[in-house]
Amino acid sequence: MKKAIKNCFEFRETEVPESFFDEVKKLNTSRLQKGWSSAVASISSARSFEEAFTILTKELKEIEGRW
């Protein structure tokens, strides 16, 4: 995940936020939640949005500061 985030920001020619975890936690996730159902509709064992977002933020916290 660390490499993907770094590559994404390099491609966009922008700086990786000092605390990517904090930036993600500030997001209004209502738009993400609305699209989640259709994004995972063909996956029978898909996690709920809330569970997936919790896992994402946990992973981000673990790699925090190691850019």
PDB file of N, CA, C, O and CB in Angstrom:
ATOM      1  N   MET A   1       0.827  -1.171   0.000  1.00  0.00           N
ATOM      2  CA  MET A   1       0.000   0.000   0.000  1.00  0.00           C
ATOM      3  C   MET A   1       0.882   1.249   0.000  1.00  0.00           C
ATOM      4  O   MET A   1       0.596   2.231  -0.685  1.00  0.00           O
ATOM      5  CB  MET A   1      -0.946  -0.010   1.204  1.00  0.00           C
ATOM      6  N   LYS A   2       1.948   1.188   0.777  1.00  0.00           N
ATOM      7  CA  LYS A   2       2.869   2.324   0.859  1.00  0.00           C
ATOM      8  C   LYS A   2       3.385   2.706  -0.528  1.00  0.00           C
ATOM      9  O   LYS A   2       3.409   3.883  -0.887  1.00  0.00           O
ATOM     10  CB  LYS A   2       4.051   1.995   1.793  1.00  0.00           C
ATOM     11  N   LYS A   3       3.792   1.708  -1.298  1.00  0.00           N
ATOM     12  CA  LYS A   3       4.331   1.963  -2.626  1.00  0.00           C
ATOM     13  C   LYS A   3       3.248   2.534  -3.546  1.00  0.00           C
ATOM     14  O   LYS A   3       3.517   3.457  -4.316  1.00  0.00           O
ATOM     15  CB  LYS A   3       4.916   0.671  -3.222  1.00  0.00           C
ATOM     16  N   ALA A   4       2.054   2.005  -3.474  1.00  0.00           N
ATOM     17  CA  ALA A   4       0.954   2.481  -4.314  1.00  0.00           C
ATOM     18  C   ALA A   4       0.633   3.946  -4.011  1.00  0.00           C
ATOM     19  O   ALA A   4       0.427   4.739  -4.931  1.00  0.00           O
ATOM     20  CB  ALA A   4      -0.299   1.607  -4.105  1.00  0.00           C
ATOM     21  N   ILE A   5       0.591   4.303  -2.744  1.00  0.00           N
ATOM     22  CA  ILE A   5       0.311   5.684  -2.356  1.00  0.00           C
ATOM     23  C   ILE A   5       1.415   6.607  -2.864  1.00  0.00           C
ATOM     24  O   ILE A   5       1.145   7.651  -3.457  1.00  0.00           O
ATOM     25  CB  ILE A   5       0.173   5.804  -0.822  1.00  0.00           C
ATOM     26  N   LYS A   6       2.643   6.210  -2.627  1.00  0.00           N
ATOM     27  CA  LYS A   6       3.777   7.024  -3.067  1.00  0.00           C
ATOM     28  C   LYS A   6       3.756   7.202  -4.590  1.00  0.00           C
ATOM     29  O   LYS A   6       3.947   8.311  -5.090  1.00  0.00           O
ATOM     30  CB  LYS A   6       5.111   6.378  -2.620  1.00  0.00           C
ATOM     31  N   ASN A   7       3.524   6.110  -5.323  1.00  0.00           N
ATOM     32  CA  ASN A   7       3.476   6.182  -6.785  1.00  0.00           C
ATOM     33  C   ASN A   7       2.340   7.084  -7.269  1.00  0.00           C
ATOM     34  O   ASN A   7       2.511   7.846  -8.220  1.00  0.00           O
ATOM     35  CB  ASN A   7       3.314   4.781  -7.375  1.00  0.00           C
ATOM     36  N   CYS A   8       1.205   6.996  -6.625  1.00  0.00           N
ATOM     37  CA  CYS A   8       0.053   7.815  -7.002  1.00  0.00           C
ATOM     38  C   CYS A   8       0.387   9.301  -6.878  1.00  0.00           C
ATOM     39  O   CYS A   8       0.111  10.080  -7.791  1.00  0.00           O
ATOM     40  CB  CYS A   8      -1.167   7.467  -6.127  1.00  0.00           C
ATOM     41  N   PHE A   9       0.973   9.686  -5.763  1.00  0.00           N
ATOM     42  CA  PHE A   9       1.301  11.092  -5.558  1.00  0.00           C
ATOM     43  C   PHE A   9       2.426  11.548  -6.482  1.00  0.00           C
ATOM     44  O   PHE A   9       2.416  12.689  -6.944  1.00  0.00           O
ATOM     45  CB  PHE A   9       1.690  11.332  -4.108  1.00  0.00           C
ATOM     46  N   GLU A  10       3.382  10.686  -6.754  1.00  0.00           N
ATOM     47  CA  GLU A  10       4.446  11.029  -7.695  1.00  0.00           C
ATOM     48  C   GLU A  10       3.870  11.236  -9.093  1.00  0.00           C
ATOM     49  O   GLU A  10       4.249  12.181  -9.785  1.00  0.00           O
ATOM     50  CB  GLU A  10       5.527   9.930  -7.717  1.00  0.00           C
ATOM     51  N   PHE A  11       2.961  10.361  -9.513  1.00  0.00           N
ATOM     52  CA  PHE A  11       2.326  10.478 -10.824  1.00  0.00           C
ATOM     53  C   PHE A  11       1.563  11.793 -10.943  1.00  0.00           C
ATOM     54  O   PHE A  11       1.578  12.441 -11.989  1.00  0.00           O
ATOM     55  CB  PHE A  11       1.381   9.293 -11.071  1.00  0.00           C
ATOM     56  N   ARG A  12       0.900  12.175  -9.865  1.00  0.00           N
ATOM     57  CA  ARG A  12       0.115  13.414  -9.859  1.00  0.00           C
ATOM     58  C   ARG A  12       0.985  14.646  -9.613  1.00  0.00           C
ATOM     59  O   ARG A  12       0.505  15.779  -9.650  1.00  0.00           O
ATOM     60  CB  ARG A  12      -0.975  13.337  -8.797  1.00  0.00           C
ATOM     61  N   GLU A  13       2.268  14.405  -9.362  1.00  0.00           N
ATOM     62  CA  GLU A  13       3.241  15.468  -9.089  1.00  0.00           C
ATOM     63  C   GLU A  13       2.805  16.341  -7.911  1.00  0.00           C
ATOM     64  O   GLU A  13       2.865  17.570  -7.959  1.00  0.00           O
ATOM     65  CB  GLU A  13       3.439  16.338 -10.336  1.00  0.00           C
ATOM     66  N   THR A  14       2.367  15.660  -6.858  1.00  0.00           N
ATOM     67  CA  THR A  14       1.979  16.340  -5.625  1.00  0.00           C
ATOM     68  C   THR A  14       2.696  15.672  -4.458  1.00  0.00           C
ATOM     69  O   THR A  14       3.156  14.535  -4.564  1.00  0.00           O
ATOM     70  CB  THR A  14       0.428  16.309  -5.423  1.00  0.00           C
ATOM     71  N   GLU A  15       2.782  16.376  -3.372  1.00  0.00           N
ATOM     72  CA  GLU A  15       3.431  15.857  -2.176  1.00  0.00           C
ATOM     73  C   GLU A  15       2.504  14.907  -1.421  1.00  0.00           C
ATOM     74  O   GLU A  15       1.298  15.140  -1.335  1.00  0.00           O
ATOM     75  CB  GLU A  15       3.869  17.007  -1.266  1.00  0.00           C
ATOM     76  N   VAL A  16       3.066  13.858  -0.887  1.00  0.00           N
ATOM     77  CA  VAL A  16       2.308  12.984   0.001  1.00  0.00           C
ATOM     78  C   VAL A  16       2.092  13.775   1.289  1.00  0.00           C
ATOM     79  O   VAL A  16       3.048  14.321   1.840  1.00  0.00           O
ATOM     80  CB  VAL A  16       3.060  11.603   0.269  1.00  0.00           C
ATOM     81  N   PRO A  17       0.855  13.847   1.776  1.00  0.00           N
ATOM     82  CA  PRO A  17       0.611  14.585   3.022  1.00  0.00           C
ATOM     83  C   PRO A  17       1.480  14.035   4.154  1.00  0.00           C
ATOM     84  O   PRO A  17       1.778  12.841   4.206  1.00  0.00           O
ATOM     85  CB  PRO A  17      -0.885  14.511   3.413  1.00  0.00           C
ATOM     86  N   GLU A  18       1.868  14.907   5.034  1.00  0.00           N
ATOM     87  CA  GLU A  18       2.689  14.480   6.171  1.00  0.00           C
ATOM     88  C   GLU A  18       1.991  13.370   6.952  1.00  0.00           C
ATOM     89  O   GLU A  18       2.628  12.417   7.400  1.00  0.00           O
ATOM     90  CB  GLU A  18       2.991  15.675   7.101  1.00  0.00           C
ATOM     91  N   SER A  19       0.679  13.503   7.109  1.00  0.00           N
ATOM     92  CA  SER A  19      -0.097  12.462   7.777  1.00  0.00           C
ATOM     93  C   SER A  19      -1.256  12.056   6.868  1.00  0.00           C
ATOM     94  O   SER A  19      -2.347  12.621   6.933  1.00  0.00           O
ATOM     95  CB  SER A  19      -0.621  12.953   9.166  1.00  0.00           C
ATOM     96  N   PHE A  20      -0.992  11.072   6.028  1.00  0.00           N
ATOM     97  CA  PHE A  20      -2.020  10.580   5.123  1.00  0.00           C
ATOM     98  C   PHE A  20      -3.186  10.002   5.925  1.00  0.00           C
ATOM     99  O   PHE A  20      -4.345  10.156   5.540  1.00  0.00           O
ATOM    100  CB  PHE A  20      -1.439   9.519   4.164  1.00  0.00           C
ATOM    101  N   PHE A  21      -2.882   9.351   7.016  1.00  0.00           N
ATOM    102  CA  PHE A  21      -3.905   8.793   7.910  1.00  0.00           C
ATOM    103  C   PHE A  21      -4.864   9.894   8.365  1.00  0.00           C
ATOM    104  O   PHE A  21      -6.081   9.721   8.291  1.00  0.00           O
ATOM    105  CB  PHE A  21      -3.246   8.110   9.138  1.00  0.00           C
ATOM    106  N   ASP A  22      -4.331  11.013   8.832  1.00  0.00           N
ATOM    107  CA  ASP A  22      -5.179  12.117   9.298  1.00  0.00           C
ATOM    108  C   ASP A  22      -6.039  12.676   8.170  1.00  0.00           C
ATOM    109  O   ASP A  22      -7.207  13.003   8.381  1.00  0.00           O
ATOM    110  CB  ASP A  22      -4.318  13.231   9.896  1.00  0.00           C
ATOM    111  N   GLU A  23      -5.468  12.787   6.983  1.00  0.00           N
ATOM    112  CA  GLU A  23      -6.228  13.301   5.843  1.00  0.00           C
ATOM    113  C   GLU A  23      -7.382  12.370   5.479  1.00  0.00           C
ATOM    114  O   GLU A  23      -8.488  12.832   5.199  1.00  0.00           O
ATOM    115  CB  GLU A  23      -5.308  13.492   4.634  1.00  0.00           C
ATOM    116  N   VAL A  24      -7.134  11.085   5.483  1.00  0.00           N
ATOM    117  CA  VAL A  24      -8.188  10.119   5.150  1.00  0.00           C
ATOM    118  C   VAL A  24      -9.275  10.137   6.222  1.00  0.00           C
ATOM    119  O   VAL A  24     -10.459  10.035   5.899  1.00  0.00           O
ATOM    120  CB  VAL A  24      -7.599   8.691   5.004  1.00  0.00           C
ATOM    121  N   LYS A  25      -8.897  10.263   7.472  1.00  0.00           N
ATOM    122  CA  LYS A  25      -9.877  10.280   8.558  1.00  0.00           C
ATOM    123  C   LYS A  25     -10.782  11.512   8.479  1.00  0.00           C
ATOM    124  O   LYS A  25     -11.891  11.492   9.013  1.00  0.00           O
ATOM    125  CB  LYS A  25      -9.164  10.241   9.911  1.00  0.00           C
ATOM    126  N   LYS A  26     -10.329  12.575   7.826  1.00  0.00           N
ATOM    127  CA  LYS A  26     -11.128  13.797   7.682  1.00  0.00           C
ATOM    128  C   LYS A  26     -12.160  13.697   6.558  1.00  0.00           C
ATOM    129  O   LYS A  26     -13.067  14.525   6.474  1.00  0.00           O
ATOM    130  CB  LYS A  26     -10.215  14.983   7.427  1.00  0.00           C
ATOM    131  N   LEU A  27     -12.028  12.701   5.708  1.00  0.00           N
ATOM    132  CA  LEU A  27     -12.909  12.588   4.542  1.00  0.00           C
ATOM    133  C   LEU A  27     -14.367  12.434   4.942  1.00  0.00           C
ATOM    134  O   LEU A  27     -14.697  11.753   5.913  1.00  0.00           O
ATOM    135  CB  LEU A  27     -12.490  11.412   3.680  1.00  0.00           C
ATOM    136  N   ASN A  28     -15.220  13.074   4.180  1.00  0.00           N
ATOM    137  CA  ASN A  28     -16.653  12.821   4.287  1.00  0.00           C
ATOM    138  C   ASN A  28     -16.883  11.589   3.417  1.00  0.00           C
ATOM    139  O   ASN A  28     -16.809  11.672   2.191  1.00  0.00           O
ATOM    140  CB  ASN A  28     -17.549  14.083   3.824  1.00  0.00           C
ATOM    141  N   THR A  29     -17.152  10.481   4.028  1.00  0.00           N
ATOM    142  CA  THR A  29     -17.213   9.212   3.300  1.00  0.00           C
ATOM    143  C   THR A  29     -18.578   8.913   2.684  1.00  0.00           C
ATOM    144  O   THR A  29     -18.773   7.828   2.135  1.00  0.00           O
ATOM    145  CB  THR A  29     -16.838   8.096   4.217  1.00  0.00           C
ATOM    146  N   SER A  30     -19.507   9.830   2.761  1.00  0.00           N
ATOM    147  CA  SER A  30     -20.851   9.554   2.255  1.00  0.00           C
ATOM    148  C   SER A  30     -20.844   9.225   0.764  1.00  0.00           C
ATOM    149  O   SER A  30     -21.577   8.331   0.341  1.00  0.00           O
ATOM    150  CB  SER A  30     -21.761  10.745   2.514  1.00  0.00           C
ATOM    151  N   ARG A  31     -20.051   9.908  -0.038  1.00  0.00           N
ATOM    152  CA  ARG A  31     -19.984   9.607  -1.469  1.00  0.00           C
ATOM    153  C   ARG A  31     -19.321   8.252  -1.712  1.00  0.00           C
ATOM    154  O   ARG A  31     -19.731   7.503  -2.599  1.00  0.00           O
ATOM    155  CB  ARG A  31     -19.218  10.711  -2.213  1.00  0.00           C
ATOM    156  N   LEU A  32     -18.306   7.946  -0.925  1.00  0.00           N
ATOM    157  CA  LEU A  32     -17.645   6.650  -1.057  1.00  0.00           C
ATOM    158  C   LEU A  32     -18.611   5.525  -0.696  1.00  0.00           C
ATOM    159  O   LEU A  32     -18.662   4.497  -1.371  1.00  0.00           O
ATOM    160  CB  LEU A  32     -16.388   6.587  -0.165  1.00  0.00           C
ATOM    161  N   GLN A  33     -19.368   5.728   0.365  1.00  0.00           N
ATOM    162  CA  GLN A  33     -20.331   4.717   0.795  1.00  0.00           C
ATOM    163  C   GLN A  33     -21.383   4.465  -0.276  1.00  0.00           C
ATOM    164  O   GLN A  33     -21.771   3.319  -0.499  1.00  0.00           O
ATOM    165  CB  GLN A  33     -21.003   5.142   2.097  1.00  0.00           C
ATOM    166  N   LYS A  34     -21.846   5.509  -0.936  1.00  0.00           N
ATOM    167  CA  LYS A  34     -22.868   5.360  -1.967  1.00  0.00           C
ATOM    168  C   LYS A  34     -22.370   4.503  -3.125  1.00  0.00           C
ATOM    169  O   LYS A  34     -23.132   3.711  -3.679  1.00  0.00           O
ATOM    170  CB  LYS A  34     -23.304   6.729  -2.480  1.00  0.00           C
ATOM    171  N   GLY A  35     -21.107   4.650  -3.493  1.00  0.00           N
ATOM    172  CA  GLY A  35     -20.559   3.890  -4.604  1.00  0.00           C
ATOM    173  C   GLY A  35     -20.084   2.499  -4.233  1.00  0.00           C
ATOM    174  O   GLY A  35     -19.852   1.663  -5.106  1.00  0.00           O
ATOM    175  N   TRP A  36     -19.939   2.251  -2.948  1.00  0.00           N
ATOM    176  CA  TRP A  36     -19.386   0.979  -2.487  1.00  0.00           C
ATOM    177  C   TRP A  36     -20.226  -0.211  -2.938  1.00  0.00           C
ATOM    178  O   TRP A  36     -19.688  -1.204  -3.429  1.00  0.00           O
ATOM    179  CB  TRP A  36     -19.272   0.979  -0.976  1.00  0.00           C
ATOM    180  N   SER A  37     -21.524  -0.114  -2.774  1.00  0.00           N
ATOM    181  CA  SER A  37     -22.407  -1.242  -3.115  1.00  0.00           C
ATOM    182  C   SER A  37     -22.242  -1.670  -4.565  1.00  0.00           C
ATOM    183  O   SER A  37     -22.135  -2.861  -4.859  1.00  0.00           O
ATOM    184  CB  SER A  37     -23.866  -0.871  -2.855  1.00  0.00           C
ATOM    185  N   SER A  38     -22.221  -0.702  -5.465  1.00  0.00           N
ATOM    186  CA  SER A  38     -22.082  -1.077  -6.878  1.00  0.00           C
ATOM    187  C   SER A  38     -20.661  -1.543  -7.189  1.00  0.00           C
ATOM    188  O   SER A  38     -20.462  -2.396  -8.054  1.00  0.00           O
ATOM    189  CB  SER A  38     -22.455   0.107  -7.787  1.00  0.00           C
ATOM    190  N   ALA A  39     -19.685  -0.994  -6.495  1.00  0.00           N
ATOM    191  CA  ALA A  39     -18.297  -1.387  -6.741  1.00  0.00           C
ATOM    192  C   ALA A  39     -18.034  -2.836  -6.354  1.00  0.00           C
ATOM    193  O   ALA A  39     -17.200  -3.497  -6.973  1.00  0.00           O
ATOM    194  CB  ALA A  39     -17.354  -0.477  -5.977  1.00  0.00           C
ATOM    195  N   VAL A  40     -18.721  -3.331  -5.354  1.00  0.00           N
ATOM    196  CA  VAL A  40     -18.487  -4.696  -4.873  1.00  0.00           C
ATOM    197  C   VAL A  40     -19.660  -5.635  -5.155  1.00  0.00           C
ATOM    198  O   VAL A  40     -19.714  -6.741  -4.617  1.00  0.00           O
ATOM    199  CB  VAL A  40     -18.206  -4.674  -3.385  1.00  0.00           C
ATOM    200  N   ALA A  41     -20.584  -5.204  -5.983  1.00  0.00           N
ATOM    201  CA  ALA A  41     -21.803  -5.980  -6.243  1.00  0.00           C
ATOM    202  C   ALA A  41     -21.517  -7.393  -6.746  1.00  0.00           C
ATOM    203  O   ALA A  41     -22.261  -8.320  -6.427  1.00  0.00           O
ATOM    204  CB  ALA A  41     -22.663  -5.256  -7.250  1.00  0.00           C
ATOM    205  N   SER A  42     -20.464  -7.570  -7.517  1.00  0.00           N
ATOM    206  CA  SER A  42     -20.180  -8.894  -8.078  1.00  0.00           C
ATOM    207  C   SER A  42     -19.305  -9.750  -7.161  1.00  0.00           C
ATOM    208  O   SER A  42     -18.917 -10.858  -7.531  1.00  0.00           O
ATOM    209  CB  SER A  42     -19.505  -8.745  -9.426  1.00  0.00           C
ATOM    210  N   ILE A  43     -18.997  -9.248  -5.981  1.00  0.00           N
ATOM    211  CA  ILE A  43     -18.147  -9.982  -5.036  1.00  0.00           C
ATOM    212  C   ILE A  43     -19.042 -10.500  -3.906  1.00  0.00           C
ATOM    213  O   ILE A  43     -19.514  -9.727  -3.072  1.00  0.00           O
ATOM    214  CB  ILE A  43     -16.982  -9.065  -4.471  1.00  0.00           C
ATOM    215  N   SER A  44     -19.264 -11.789  -3.890  1.00  0.00           N
ATOM    216  CA  SER A  44     -20.205 -12.356  -2.916  1.00  0.00           C
ATOM    217  C   SER A  44     -19.744 -12.212  -1.466  1.00  0.00           C
ATOM    218  O   SER A  44     -20.566 -12.115  -0.554  1.00  0.00           O
ATOM    219  CB  SER A  44     -20.429 -13.813  -3.221  1.00  0.00           C
ATOM    220  N   SER A  45     -18.448 -12.200  -1.263  1.00  0.00           N
ATOM    221  CA  SER A  45     -17.936 -12.113   0.114  1.00  0.00           C
ATOM    222  C   SER A  45     -17.395 -10.723   0.438  1.00  0.00           C
ATOM    223  O   SER A  45     -16.522 -10.584   1.295  1.00  0.00           O
ATOM    224  CB  SER A  45     -16.839 -13.152   0.333  1.00  0.00           C
ATOM    225  N   ALA A  46     -17.902  -9.702  -0.234  1.00  0.00           N
ATOM    226  CA  ALA A  46     -17.409  -8.341  -0.029  1.00  0.00           C
ATOM    227  C   ALA A  46     -17.682  -7.864   1.393  1.00  0.00           C
ATOM    228  O   ALA A  46     -18.717  -8.165   1.988  1.00  0.00           O
ATOM    229  CB  ALA A  46     -18.052  -7.386  -1.034  1.00  0.00           C
ATOM    230  N   ARG A  47     -16.742  -7.130   1.901  1.00  0.00           N
ATOM    231  CA  ARG A  47     -16.900  -6.534   3.234  1.00  0.00           C
ATOM    232  C   ARG A  47     -17.841  -5.342   3.136  1.00  0.00           C
ATOM    233  O   ARG A  47     -18.060  -4.786   2.059  1.00  0.00           O
ATOM    234  CB  ARG A  47     -15.521  -6.100   3.828  1.00  0.00           C
ATOM    235  N   SER A  48     -18.381  -4.971   4.262  1.00  0.00           N
ATOM    236  CA  SER A  48     -19.190  -3.750   4.299  1.00  0.00           C
ATOM    237  C   SER A  48     -18.246  -2.563   4.115  1.00  0.00           C
ATOM    238  O   SER A  48     -17.041  -2.680   4.339  1.00  0.00           O
ATOM    239  CB  SER A  48     -20.005  -3.632   5.650  1.00  0.00           C
ATOM    240  N   PHE A  49     -18.791  -1.442   3.715  1.00  0.00           N
ATOM    241  CA  PHE A  49     -17.966  -0.251   3.557  1.00  0.00           C
ATOM    242  C   PHE A  49     -17.280   0.090   4.875  1.00  0.00           C
ATOM    243  O   PHE A  49     -16.086   0.385   4.900  1.00  0.00           O
ATOM    244  CB  PHE A  49     -18.814   0.937   3.067  1.00  0.00           C
ATOM    245  N   GLU A  50     -18.026   0.049   5.949  1.00  0.00           N
ATOM    246  CA  GLU A  50     -17.478   0.423   7.250  1.00  0.00           C
ATOM    247  C   GLU A  50     -16.294  -0.459   7.632  1.00  0.00           C
ATOM    248  O   GLU A  50     -15.276   0.030   8.122  1.00  0.00           O
ATOM    249  CB  GLU A  50     -18.558   0.336   8.322  1.00  0.00           C
ATOM    250  N   GLU A  51     -16.438  -1.756   7.403  1.00  0.00           N
ATOM    251  CA  GLU A  51     -15.359  -2.686   7.739  1.00  0.00           C
ATOM    252  C   GLU A  51     -14.136  -2.425   6.849  1.00  0.00           C
ATOM    253  O   GLU A  51     -13.008  -2.396   7.341  1.00  0.00           O
ATOM    254  CB  GLU A  51     -15.840  -4.155   7.584  1.00  0.00           C
ATOM    255  N   ALA A  52     -14.354  -2.239   5.559  1.00  0.00           N
ATOM    256  CA  ALA A  52     -13.252  -1.996   4.636  1.00  0.00           C
ATOM    257  C   ALA A  52     -12.539  -0.682   4.970  1.00  0.00           C
ATOM    258  O   ALA A  52     -11.311  -0.612   4.932  1.00  0.00           O
ATOM    259  CB  ALA A  52     -13.765  -1.970   3.188  1.00  0.00           C
ATOM    260  N   PHE A  53     -13.309   0.352   5.297  1.00  0.00           N
ATOM    261  CA  PHE A  53     -12.705   1.650   5.628  1.00  0.00           C
ATOM    262  C   PHE A  53     -11.909   1.559   6.934  1.00  0.00           C
ATOM    263  O   PHE A  53     -10.854   2.180   7.064  1.00  0.00           O
ATOM    264  CB  PHE A  53     -13.796   2.741   5.745  1.00  0.00           C
ATOM    265  N   THR A  54     -12.406   0.801   7.879  1.00  0.00           N
ATOM    266  CA  THR A  54     -11.679   0.601   9.138  1.00  0.00           C
ATOM    267  C   THR A  54     -10.348  -0.101   8.881  1.00  0.00           C
ATOM    268  O   THR A  54      -9.323   0.285   9.442  1.00  0.00           O
ATOM    269  CB  THR A  54     -12.531  -0.219  10.136  1.00  0.00           C
ATOM    270  N   ILE A  55     -10.362  -1.122   8.040  1.00  0.00           N
ATOM    271  CA  ILE A  55      -9.130  -1.834   7.690  1.00  0.00           C
ATOM    272  C   ILE A  55      -8.161  -0.892   6.987  1.00  0.00           C
ATOM    273  O   ILE A  55      -6.967  -0.880   7.289  1.00  0.00           O
ATOM    274  CB  ILE A  55      -9.439  -3.056   6.793  1.00  0.00           C
ATOM    275  N   LEU A  56      -8.678  -0.102   6.048  1.00  0.00           N
ATOM    276  CA  LEU A  56      -7.839   0.856   5.331  1.00  0.00           C
ATOM    277  C   LEU A  56      -7.159   1.828   6.283  1.00  0.00           C
ATOM    278  O   LEU A  56      -5.948   2.031   6.203  1.00  0.00           O
ATOM    279  CB  LEU A  56      -8.668   1.623   4.313  1.00  0.00           C
ATOM    280  N   THR A  57      -7.927   2.427   7.178  1.00  0.00           N
ATOM    281  CA  THR A  57      -7.331   3.404   8.083  1.00  0.00           C
ATOM    282  C   THR A  57      -6.333   2.753   9.038  1.00  0.00           C
ATOM    283  O   THR A  57      -5.334   3.371   9.408  1.00  0.00           O
ATOM    284  CB  THR A  57      -8.420   4.116   8.875  1.00  0.00           C
ATOM    285  N   LYS A  58      -6.594   1.530   9.431  1.00  0.00           N
ATOM    286  CA  LYS A  58      -5.631   0.819  10.286  1.00  0.00           C
ATOM    287  C   LYS A  58      -4.314   0.609   9.541  1.00  0.00           C
ATOM    288  O   LYS A  58      -3.240   0.826  10.101  1.00  0.00           O
ATOM    289  CB  LYS A  58      -6.208  -0.545  10.746  1.00  0.00           C
ATOM    290  N   GLU A  59      -4.397   0.188   8.287  1.00  0.00           N
ATOM    291  CA  GLU A  59      -3.189  -0.009   7.475  1.00  0.00           C
ATOM    292  C   GLU A  59      -2.442   1.310   7.290  1.00  0.00           C
ATOM    293  O   GLU A  59      -1.215   1.350   7.381  1.00  0.00           O
ATOM    294  CB  GLU A  59      -3.552  -0.612   6.100  1.00  0.00           C
ATOM    295  N   LEU A  60      -3.172   2.370   7.032  1.00  0.00           N
ATOM    296  CA  LEU A  60      -2.533   3.679   6.860  1.00  0.00           C
ATOM    297  C   LEU A  60      -1.809   4.107   8.128  1.00  0.00           C
ATOM    298  O   LEU A  60      -0.702   4.642   8.066  1.00  0.00           O
ATOM    299  CB  LEU A  60      -3.572   4.736   6.470  1.00  0.00           C
ATOM    300  N   LYS A  61      -2.423   3.876   9.259  1.00  0.00           N
ATOM    301  CA  LYS A  61      -1.803   4.237  10.545  1.00  0.00           C
ATOM    302  C   LYS A  61      -0.499   3.459  10.738  1.00  0.00           C
ATOM    303  O   LYS A  61       0.483   3.999  11.249  1.00  0.00           O
ATOM    304  CB  LYS A  61      -2.779   3.956  11.727  1.00  0.00           C
ATOM    305  N   GLU A  62      -0.496   2.192  10.328  1.00  0.00           N
ATOM    306  CA  GLU A  62       0.696   1.351  10.508  1.00  0.00           C
ATOM    307  C   GLU A  62       1.869   1.814   9.649  1.00  0.00           C
ATOM    308  O   GLU A  62       3.021   1.666  10.056  1.00  0.00           O
ATOM    309  CB  GLU A  62       0.368  -0.097  10.180  1.00  0.00           C
ATOM    310  N   ILE A  63       1.602   2.366   8.476  1.00  0.00           N
ATOM    311  CA  ILE A  63       2.700   2.820   7.622  1.00  0.00           C
ATOM    312  C   ILE A  63       2.991   4.308   7.784  1.00  0.00           C
ATOM    313  O   ILE A  63       3.883   4.844   7.127  1.00  0.00           O
ATOM    314  CB  ILE A  63       2.384   2.521   6.173  1.00  0.00           C
ATOM    315  N   GLU A  64       2.249   4.965   8.644  1.00  0.00           N
ATOM    316  CA  GLU A  64       2.405   6.400   8.891  1.00  0.00           C
ATOM    317  C   GLU A  64       3.863   6.770   9.136  1.00  0.00           C
ATOM    318  O   GLU A  64       4.568   6.127   9.915  1.00  0.00           O
ATOM    319  CB  GLU A  64       1.551   6.829  10.085  1.00  0.00           C
ATOM    320  N   GLY A  65       4.280   7.793   8.469  1.00  0.00           N
ATOM    321  CA  GLY A  65       5.622   8.318   8.713  1.00  0.00           C
ATOM    322  C   GLY A  65       6.742   7.539   8.068  1.00  0.00           C
ATOM    323  O   GLY A  65       7.911   7.847   8.302  1.00  0.00           O
ATOM    324  N   ARG A  66       6.425   6.534   7.258  1.00  0.00           N
ATOM    325  CA  ARG A  66       7.469   5.740   6.622  1.00  0.00           C
ATOM    326  C   ARG A  66       7.508   5.962   5.114  1.00  0.00           C
ATOM    327  O   ARG A  66       7.782   5.022   4.368  1.00  0.00           O
ATOM    328  CB  ARG A  66       7.262   4.266   6.922  1.00  0.00           C
ATOM    329  N   TRP A  67       7.247   7.152   4.658  1.00  0.00           N
ATOM    330  CA  TRP A  67       7.249   7.439   3.227  1.00  0.00           C
ATOM    331  C   TRP A  67       8.662   7.450   2.746  1.00  0.00           C
ATOM    332  O   TRP A  67       8.909   7.673   1.561  1.00  0.00           O
ATOM    333  CB  TRP A  67       6.558   8.773   2.910  1.00  0.00           C
TER     334      TRP A  67
END
